[in-house]
Amino acid sequence: ESPIIANTREVVFEALKDAEILLRSSGPKNAVDRAHTALHGYLKKLCLDRGEALSKEPSLTDVFKALREKSPEFSEVIPHDAEAKRVFGSLSSALDSLNTIRNRGTLAHPNEMLLKAPEAMLYINLSRAVLGYIEAKLKKN
């Protein structure tokens, strides 16, 4: 299930709803694009709400980095901080790859080689995990 998001743009709610429908009706490869769009839109709104300076068309990686590096909720020292920073760096790399995979392996564009179901589900779950973590972190603060 997609995490419950408290406050965001309509496009994020619609993309999450579409992802769930596509996941059930057509399978995971058809839902990756919508999961990506939901995460991208969610992070972009959070950055803009906090007054973060973003480029005209920031990528998913750009908005994740801006949120991580500039938002006070993510600047506190946490248990196992050095390892957590490594995890966040790895997540950033994974999200950057998700961006490429969405563009080249889904129905977002007329691609010849689409994702297989297990990998598509992994990418959907990655998007959900990041959404859920950030939402929980923001609620905590």
Sequence and secondary structure as in RCSB ss.txt:
>XXXX:A:sequence
ESPIIANTREVVFEALKDAEILLRSSGPKNAVDRAHTALHGYLKKLCLDRGEALSKEPSLTDVFKALREKSPEFS
EVIPHDAEAKRVFGSLSSALDSLNTIRNRGTLAHPNEMLLKAPEAMLYINLSRAVLGYIEAKLKKN
>XXXX:A:secstr
     SS  HHHHHHHHHHHHHHHHT GGGTHHHHHHHHHHHHHHHHHHTT    SS  HHHHHHHHHHH GGGT
S  TTHHHHHHHHHHHHHHHHHHHHHHHHHSTTTT SS   HHHHHHHHHHHHHHHHHHHHHHHH 
